[in-house]
Structures are given as C-alpha cells and as structure tokens.
Amino acid sequence: MVTKEMNNDTLLHVDDLKMHFPIHRGVFQRQVGAVRAVDGVSFDVKRGETLGLVGESGCGKSTTGRTILQLYKPTGGSVIFEGTDLVNLKGEQMRQMRRKMQMIFQDPYASLNPRMTVAQLVGEPLMVHNAATGAEINERVAHLLEIVNLNPAFSTRYPHEFSGGQRQRIGIARALALQPSFIICDEPISALDVSIQAQVVNLLEELQEQFNLTYLFIAHDLSMVRHISDRVAVMYLGVIVELATRDELYAKPLHPYTQALLSAVPIPDPVADAKRKRTILQGDVPSPANPPSGCRFRTRCPIAEAVCAESRPEFREIRPGHFVACFFAERFL
C-alpha cells in the first residue's frame, strides 16, 4: 500500500485493486478458474500530475484504467476519488461522479460511432448529464473543437471523413466536454503516426496546464512516457513492480524488469548505444490465468533465487518516493 490515508494533494487513491475475469467451461458453464488481469494494484495520483503506467502488452494496464472508472466492476480493493470510494457507488451516484472522470481510448477508429456527426459525438455527454440544452450545446461543441485545434465547421462531418490524428482530437474534445478533473489516457497515441503522436501529446500537455487536469497516461512508448509523465509506474502480469519519479526511475531503476524495459529503448548516440549493457529476457510472459507463485517476474528474472518462488515480494519504499516489489532491490542502489 503506497499511502495510508488521503491528503489534500491526492486526487485518486487505489488500494489493492483486483480484477479477475472468470473462466467458464462445460455444459453448465461452471467456473474453473479466473484470469487475474489486475491482482493487487496500489498507487496514488496527485492533483495536477501525470502518472505514467507502462508495461508489456497483456500486463493489465488498460484493465486497470477501466476498472478505476468502474467500466469493469472490480473483484476487490478500493478506488477512492476525491474522498469517495467509487466501488460502493451505484446508479445515479456513480453517474454523477463520471462527470469528473473521463477516458481517451486507444483506437480513434473504434471509439467514435460512425453513424453520429462530430457535433453529436462531442455534444452527447452534455445531453446525457443535462449540462447544456439546445443552442448552448452547439456553442459548447464549437468551443471544444477550437480548444483541440479543429475547425468548428467540421461539426457536421462524420468520423470516416477525418484522419487518425483528427479523430483522436475529437475523442479528446468529447472527454473535455464535462470539464473533468481526471482523465485516463489509454494509449491515446499508439495507433497514430510518429509526427501526429507529438502533436497529440503536446495538445494534452497544453490542456493539462490550461484546465489543471490530472492524467493517468497508459502507454508502451517509454520515451513518450518519460516526456509527459511526472511519475512512472511499471506493471507486469497484473501487479505494479516499481513506482518512482520520472527522472529517478529512468536514471536508477531498481527492479530487474524495469531495467530490461529501459535497456530496450534505443539511444540516438550509436557509440553510447553500443557500449551499454542490454538485459535480454528469456521466455514469454506467463498466463494471467495461471501466474507463477511468489514473485510474478521470477520465471524470467536473471537474479531470481529460491525465496522468489516461496513468497510475493512486498511493494516497499526503498528510497523516498521510490517503491519496488523485489527482494533484492538493494543490490542496485
């Protein structure tokens, strides 16, 4: 557990969050197991900061984001947003809370209804939450499109008439419609060209400064996460293995998995790139339906010992603000 209690600077507190998807088999569809997509995740997000969440495909990053927003009902744990535990909210209470939390989805091609115009897409949250009516909706939509650098005249067009980058801007405008304080960016740039990625990330940074937004930024691209994030959490097979400030994590990673990830990031200097030591991981990521005992990373870890199979390492604070789940993290200090 990262913190024991919330303070005024903490917008979101996630404690021991679990999301298990049941596996059913047979004629009577009996449950024979579960996919442990998220299995005991804890972290805080401070007001106005960007927390980056990185890891391999299938490690549970997107599931964590969706479970925080209660798009998936968590198997266990708590999600405390502005002092309220979202897990206990239902119906109208949860609907009202959603005004303050929004999501930018990974695929701009799939997240926009092809049968709706841009005005309908961006204006729908305003109608659903009765935040505006009639001509006021059109005015707000035009203003939101201007904020994300799109021509308000595009409001009568359909999603298929836009490029990928423009569609993602429409998704961002929709997320901003209700003036939220917290936005989960679920790999918002992974489906875009490199030049467009930079434009979208710069836009997100400008909007954060303009509207005092708080981001949970989920991504694969470690260099982009380093650019946009204040702190970074590294996830592996449903658990967070390391959490630290951006500069400290990239300069002094203390978990073998983080070290392996960072060693795979290319360096623009060929001489320095040739000299540095690379960590090559062996094997594939185990199935979340049958994770290894003890430390999740032990089957691929170059420094694993017998104790790693016997018990799960505690997610502990090694240095101020630097949390690691490894028995041997002190070796790298």
N, C-alpha and C positions, 0 to 999 in steps of 0.2 A: 504494500500500500504506500503510495507516494506521499500523501499528506493525511493527517488525522482529521483535520477539520477545514472547512472553507473559510477563507478570509475575503476581504473586500476586493482584492485583486483577482481572485479566482472566479471565472465565469462558469466553467464546467469542471465537475469532479466525477471521474469514472472510477468505480471501485469494484474490483473482482468481477468484471463483466464477462458473462459466458453466453455463447450462442451455439447450441447443439442442434443439428438437424437430424431427426430420427430416420433410421433405415428400416423400411418395412419389407418383409418377404412372405411368400406363401399365399395360399388361397385366402386365409383370414387376415392377411396383412399384419402379422404380428411384428412388433418392433424387435429387431435382432441386434441393434447397435445404434450408434449415432456418429455423425460427422462433427467433430469438435472444431468447428470453424474458428471460434473465438473461445479461449479457455482460460479465463482468469486474467483479464487485462485491467491495469490500473494506471491512471495518469490524470494530471490537471491541465487545463488550458486557461491561461491568464487573459484578462481583458486586453484587447488590442494587439495581441501577439499572433504569430503564425506558428503553429506546431506542425512540423513535417512528419509524416508517417510513411516509412519506406520498408521494403522487403520484396522477396521473390513473388512471382505470380502464385496465387493459391494460398498465401500465408494468412489471409483473413483481414486484410486492410479494408477493403470495400465493405465487407460484412460488419466490421467494427463501426464504420461510419453509418451504415443503415440501421444498425442496432441502437446506436446513440440517439438517432432521430425517431426510434420506435417504429420504423418501417418493418423491422422484424421485432417480434416480442422476445426479449431476452430470456434465456433459460435460468439465469441467476445474476446476482450483482445489482448494483445501483448506478443510476445516471442522474447526478444532481446538477441541475441547470438553474442558476440564479437562486439557489437555496431550495428548489423544489425537485423532489425525486420523480423523474418522468415515468419510471417503471410503474408507479402506483396510480398514474393518471389514466382516465378513460373518457371516451365520448367527447363532450363539449369542452371539458377542461384541457384535454390533450390538443384539441383543435385550436383553442385559443393560444396555447403555448407554441404551436407550429408557426405562428406569425413571427416569432423571434428567431426561429431556426430554419434555415433553408439549405438546399443542396444543389450543387452544379454537377451534373452527371458526366460520365466519361465519354459517352458516344453522342455527339450532337445530331447524328443521323437518326438515332433510335429514341432520343428523349423528347423530341418535338413531334406532336401529332400532325401527320401530313395533310389532314383534312381541315386544319384550322389555319387562319391567317395569323400573321405576326401580332396584329392587334388583339386577336382573340387569345393567343398563347400568353402574351405578356399581361393582358388585362384579366385573365381568368382568376388569378389569386385575389385581385381586388374585388371581383364579384363574389367569389366564394366566401370571403371574410367580411363582406359588406363594408369595405374600406373606401369605396367610391361608387358613384352611380352615374349613368348617362354620359353627358358630355365631359364630365370630370374624368372618367376612365380614359377617354381618348386623349385628353390633355396629359394625364399621368403617363400613358403609354408613349406619347411623343417625347416627353421629357426623359423617360427611361432610355429610349433609343438614342437620344442625343448624348446621354451620360456614357453609353458604351460605344460611342462614335459610329452610330448608324444613322442614316438619313431617315427622319420620321415619315417621309413619303413611302418608305418600304413597308409600312404597316399593313398595307392591303395585299401584300405578296404572301406566297406560301413557302414553307421551308425548302422545297426542292429547287427553288429559284436562287438559293444562296450557296456560297462556298462553305467549306467546313468551319473556317475561322469565323465567318459571319454568323453561322448557326450557333456556334458556341457563345458569341456575344449576345445573341437572342436569349440563350439559356441563362446567361449572367443577368441580363435585364429582368427576366422573369424572377430570378432569385432575389433581386433587389426590390421588387415591386412592393413588398410589405414592410420595407425598411427594417430588416432583421439585424440582430446584433452578432449573430453567429452563423457562419456559412461553412459547410463541409464541401470541399472541392475534391471530388472523387476522380482523380486522374483526368483533370479537365483539358490537358494538353496532349495526351498520349496519342490521340487519333489525328493530330494536326501536323502540318509540315513544320520544319525547324524554324523558319522565318516567322511563321504565324504563331508558333509557340511563344516566342519572345514578345510578340505584340500582346497576346492574351495575358501573359504573366505580368507585363508592365501595366496593363489595364487593371488587373487585380490589385496590384500594389497601390496604384493611384486611388482606386475606390476605397481601399482599406484606410488610407490616410484621410480621404475626404469624408467618409462616413463612420470612422472609428470602428471598423469591422474586426471581428476575430475569426481567424481561419483555422480549420484542420485541413491541411494540404496533403492529400494522399497521392503518391507518385512512385514511379520506377526510377526516374531520371535523377540520380544522386547529385549531379552538378546543378540541376534546376532547383532541387530541394535546398541545396546549400545557398543558392542565390536568394530565395524567397523566405526561408524559414528563420525564426529566432531560436527555436529549439527543435531537436530531431529525435524521434522515437524509431527504433529499429525493431521490426516484427519478424518472427519466424515461427511457422506452424502453430498459429493461434495464440502466441504469447509475445509480450514485449521483452526483448533481451537486453536492450540498452536504451537509455534516455539521457540526453545531455544538451547543453547549449550547442549551437551550430559550430562555433569555432573550436570548442573543446573536443567535440565528437570527431570532427574531421582531422584535427591535429593529433589527438591521442585516444584512439578507440581502444576500449578495454575488453571487449568481447571478441572472441575468435571469428564469429560470424560477421560482425561489423568490419573487422579487419579484412576479411575476404571480400566483402562487398566493395570496400573502398579501394582495394588493390586492383579491382577490375575496371575502375574508372580511368579512361585514358588521360594522359598528361600531354599538353601541346608541345612540351620540350622533349625531342627524341632522345637526347643524351640522358636526361633525368629519368625518362621512362624506361630506358634500357638498364639503368643501374638499380632501380628499385626492386624490392623483393615482392613477388606475387604469391598469394595464397590460393592454390587450386583446390577446390573442394571435390571430394570423391563421392560418387553415387548420386542418387536422386533424393528429392525431398520426400520423406515418408508420408504415408497416407494419414490425413487428419482423422480418419475413421479408426485407425489403429496406431496412434502415436507411440514413440518409444517410451519406456519407463524412465523415470528420473528426468534428466535434462533432455529437452526435445532435440537439441543440436548434437548430442553425443555421438550419433551414428556417422556423422560427417566431420566431427571436430578433430583437428590434428593433435590436441593436447588432452583428449579425454582419458580419464582414469576410472577405476572401479567404482569410486564414490558417485560418479556421474550417472550410473545406471541405478543406483540404490535410492536416491532421493532427489527431489526437484530443488535446484538452487534458489535461494531467496533473492528477490528483486530488492537489492540493498543499495544504500548510498555509500559509494566508495570515496568520493570527494564531494564538496558542497555542490548540490545540483546535478551530480553525475551518478545515475543509477545503473547498476549492472546485475544481470542474473547469471553469475558464473562463480564457481568455487575458487577459481584460480586467477581472478581478475587482478589481484595484487602483483602478479608476476610482470604485468605490463606497465606498472606505474613508473 
